[in-house]
Amino acid sequence: MEWTEQALVIRLGAFRETDLWVRLLCRSRGLLTVFAFGGSRSRRRFCGCLDVLNELDCRVKSSRDGRFLNLEEAGLRHGPQRLRQDWQRMGIAVNCLRFVEALGVAEENAAEAYALLQDFTRTADEAPELPALSPLFFRWRLAGTLGLAPDMEHCGVCGGPAGEGSLLVVDEGRLRCRTCRAELTAAGIVPERYGVELTTTALDVLRRVQQEFPSEWRRSPLLPADRRACGRAIDGFVQYHLGLAWENGYFRRV
């Protein structure tokens, strides 16, 4: 079986003398690993385009026994320029690539995840500045793309609108409004030990990140308290419900 596809290069590595394995996020097939035989030398088939963060037009063919996929040919659609010369931005982008790998992207979510990563990569390459919480925002947005993030509009207990002083209860994976939050206190539970209190501003930021692409994310500075709350909410949710924590340059299962 042979097919063509648009794809983003997530990671690549060498095996044997001239061959490469390439992890791709494909627009319609999700996250796949393919083998580029002769990929480190061939200029005719790959035109020197096999590099992390490049957008490619790919021609892929299944092996005869169907056990693996061969990258037969690839052409460059777009490649970041500034990103490769700015180690801070490159670090942010690689962090996001590692999260894509760790979380995984199935075929049914491929198109939206591809559009998200494509927009993030181009924004990181072209925008004058990036939000301070960009890596965390990306995790939050991708989790929402895959249907894993909580509803930030309504209380998860009573269904009423979430507002000032709402609590994102990490282990429940849902918001509690002021009234439903008080139920925890009445039960002898200290809410702050189990969740993150959010102001109207922090709630608005988390909602917008869920709904917008990175090129539209808010870049104006947040108050330190709101920035900390957003960071704790996202990190806590990702660790508890997705089982991933960033440690020593990798996401590990927790």
C-alpha positions in Angstrom: 0.0 0.0 0.0 1.3 3.5 -0.9 0.0 6.9 0.1 0.9 10.6 0.1 0.5 12.8 3.1 1.4 16.1 4.7 3.4 15.7 7.8 5.5 17.5 10.5 8.8 16.0 11.6 8.7 15.3 15.3 12.0 13.5 15.8 14.5 11.5 13.8 17.5 9.2 14.5 20.0 7.1 12.7 20.3 3.4 12.4 22.9 1.6 10.3 25.3 3.9 8.3 23.0 6.0 6.1 19.5 5.1 7.2 17.1 7.1 9.4 14.0 6.5 11.4 11.6 9.5 11.3 8.6 10.2 13.7 6.0 12.1 11.8 2.7 13.8 12.8 0.6 13.2 9.7 -2.3 15.4 8.9 -4.8 12.5 8.4 -3.0 9.5 10.1 -1.7 10.9 13.4 1.6 10.0 14.9 3.7 7.4 12.9 7.2 6.2 12.6 8.7 5.6 9.2 12.1 4.5 7.9 14.1 6.5 5.4 16.6 4.2 3.9 19.5 6.2 2.7 17.9 9.2 4.3 21.2 10.7 5.6 22.7 10.9 2.1 20.0 10.9 -0.5 19.5 14.4 -2.0 17.3 13.2 -4.8 14.6 11.6 -2.7 14.7 13.8 0.4 16.4 17.1 -0.7 18.0 17.6 2.7 14.5 18.2 4.2 14.6 15.6 7.0 14.9 17.8 10.0 12.9 18.4 13.1 10.0 20.9 12.8 10.0 20.8 9.0 6.6 20.4 7.2 6.8 17.9 4.4 5.0 16.4 1.5 5.6 12.7 1.9 5.2 9.5 -0.1 5.1 6.5 2.1 4.9 2.8 1.2 4.3 -0.2 3.4 6.9 -2.9 3.5 6.2 -6.2 1.7 5.3 -8.0 4.9 3.3 -4.9 6.2 5.4 -4.7 9.4 6.8 -1.2 8.9 6.5 1.9 6.7 9.1 3.2 4.3 9.5 6.9 3.5 10.0 6.7 -0.3 10.3 10.5 -1.0 9.8 13.8 0.8 9.7 17.4 -0.2 9.9 20.5 2.0 6.7 22.6 2.3 7.9 24.9 5.1 10.8 25.0 7.5 11.4 27.4 10.4 14.3 29.8 10.1 14.5 32.1 13.2 13.5 29.2 15.5 16.7 27.3 14.7 18.9 30.3 15.6 17.1 31.1 18.9 17.9 28.4 21.5 15.2 29.6 23.9 12.4 29.3 21.3 13.8 26.1 20.0 13.7 24.7 23.6 10.1 25.6 23.9 9.2 24.0 20.5 11.1 20.8 21.4 9.3 20.6 24.7 6.0 20.7 22.8 7.2 18.0 20.3 8.0 15.8 23.2 4.6 16.2 24.7 3.0 15.3 21.3 5.1 12.1 21.3 4.3 11.2 25.0 0.6 11.8 24.7 0.2 10.3 21.2 -2.2 11.4 18.5 -4.7 8.9 17.0 -6.1 9.1 13.5 -9.4 10.6 14.6 -7.7 13.6 16.1 -4.9 14.0 13.6 -6.2 16.9 11.5 -6.8 19.2 14.5 -3.6 18.2 16.3 -1.6 18.8 13.0 -3.2 22.2 12.6 -2.4 23.1 16.2 1.3 22.1 16.0 1.7 23.7 12.6 0.3 27.0 13.9 2.4 26.8 17.1 5.6 26.1 15.1 5.0 29.0 12.7 4.1 31.3 15.6 7.2 30.4 17.5 9.2 31.1 14.4 7.6 34.4 13.4 6.0 36.1 16.4 7.9 39.0 18.0 7.4 37.4 21.4 5.7 34.3 23.0 3.6 34.0 26.1 5.7 33.1 29.1 3.6 29.9 29.7 3.7 28.8 26.0 4.8 25.1 26.7 2.1 24.8 29.4 -0.5 26.5 27.2 0.3 24.0 24.4 -0.2 21.0 26.7 -3.6 22.4 27.8 -4.7 23.1 24.2 -3.6 19.7 22.9 -5.3 17.9 25.8 -8.5 19.8 24.8 -8.0 18.9 21.1 -8.0 15.2 22.2 -11.1 15.7 24.4 -9.2 15.4 27.7 -9.4 18.8 29.2 -12.0 20.0 31.7 -14.9 22.3 31.0 -13.8 25.8 32.1 -17.2 27.5 31.6 -19.3 25.7 34.1 -19.1 24.2 37.6 -18.6 20.5 37.3 -20.9 19.9 40.3 -24.0 22.1 39.9 -23.6 23.1 36.2 -23.7 26.8 37.0 -21.3 29.4 35.5 -17.8 29.4 36.8 -16.6 32.7 38.1 -14.2 34.5 40.4 -12.9 32.2 43.1 -13.8 29.0 41.3 -11.5 26.1 42.2 -10.1 23.6 39.7 -10.0 20.4 41.8 -7.1 18.5 40.3 -8.1 14.9 41.4 -11.7 15.5 40.3 -10.7 17.1 37.0 -13.4 19.7 37.2 -14.2 23.2 38.4 -16.2 23.9 41.5 -17.9 27.3 41.8 -17.8 29.2 45.1 -20.9 27.5 46.4 -19.8 24.0 45.6 -16.3 24.8 46.8 -17.8 25.6 50.2 -19.1 22.0 50.4 -15.5 20.8 50.7 -14.9 23.1 53.6 -18.1 21.9 55.3 -16.9 18.3 54.9 -13.6 19.2 56.7 -11.5 19.3 53.5 -9.1 22.2 53.0 -9.9 23.1 49.3 -6.5 24.7 48.6 -4.8 21.4 49.2 -6.8 19.7 46.5 -7.1 22.4 43.9 -6.1 25.7 42.4 -8.1 28.9 43.0 -8.7 30.9 39.8 -9.6 34.5 39.4 -11.8 35.7 36.5 -8.6 36.6 34.6 -7.0 33.2 35.1 -10.3 31.5 34.1 -10.5 33.7 30.9 -6.9 32.8 30.0 -7.5 29.1 30.3 -10.7 29.2 28.4 -9.2 31.2 25.5 -6.2 28.9 25.3 -8.6 25.9 25.0 -10.5 27.6 22.1 -7.8 29.5 20.2 -4.7 28.6 18.1 -1.3 29.7 19.5 -1.1 32.7 17.0 -4.1 34.2 18.9 -2.9 33.5 22.5 -2.7 36.5 24.9 0.9 37.9 25.0 0.3 40.7 27.5 1.8 40.0 30.9 -0.3 38.3 33.6 -0.1 39.3 37.2 2.3 36.9 39.0 -0.6 35.3 41.0 -2.6 34.6 37.8 0.4 33.3 36.0 1.2 30.9 38.9 -2.4 29.8 39.1 -2.6 29.0 35.4 0.7 27.1 35.6 -0.3 25.1 38.6 -3.7 24.3 37.2 -2.3 23.0 33.9 0.6 21.1 35.3 -1.5 19.5 38.0 -4.1 18.4 35.5 -1.6 17.0 33.1 0.2 15.1 35.8 -2.8 13.7 37.5 -5.1 12.9 34.6 -2.7 12.4 31.7 0.1 10.9 33.8 2.9 12.9 32.3 5.5 15.1 34.1 8.4 17.0 32.5 11.7 15.9 34.0 15.3 16.1 32.9 14.4 17.0 29.3 11.7 14.2 28.9 8.1 13.5 29.8 7.9 10.6 32.1 4.9 8.6 33.2 3.8 9.3 36.8 
